[in-house]
Amino acid sequence: MKSLKYMVVRDGRIGSVTVEDNQRVWELKKMIKDANPISIDAKDIELYPAKTKDGKWLTMEGDELKMLKNGLLHETIKNIMQHGNAMDPTYPVGDAAFSVVPNDGAVGDIHVLVDLPAHRETEFVVNALTCIPQNWLRFGGLYEPITLR
């Protein structure tokens, strides 16, 4: 069994679950849901391998995750979360398509980015201004923080 670390996009929550290479992504979604106080179905969670284009894990020391913890999306995070990059729930976690089960247990590495549907789809209109809870503005399938003046 290996420890897999994840970060919830936009609120910066960090967690860890213990997985086997042969466990399915849908099982990982359920473990993450069970470990966090969220009121959505596990099937609605989107998971993304937290690897850069050059195949390196995102790290807590990197600018990408520092910005994410402060409510900002770095270009690297946007690229990771493009449509088509989400992990297929029917595949094993250790599948070469994602390779999210770490071979080394490097401290500070993040292996999976977790996107919750409440941040993707919930919006409302106030005085003709479209608002997303926690001031997230829809942008190309992702949200950018905005400041209202």
Buried (B, 14 or more C-beta within 10 A) or exposed (E): EBEBBBBBBBBBBEBEBEBEEEBBBBBBBBBBBEEBEBEEEBEBBBBBBBBBEEEEBBBBEBEBBBBBBEBBBBEBBBEBBEEEBBBEBEBBBBBEEBBBBBEEEEEEBBBBBBBBBBBBEEEEEEEEEEBBEEEBBEEEEBBBBEEEE
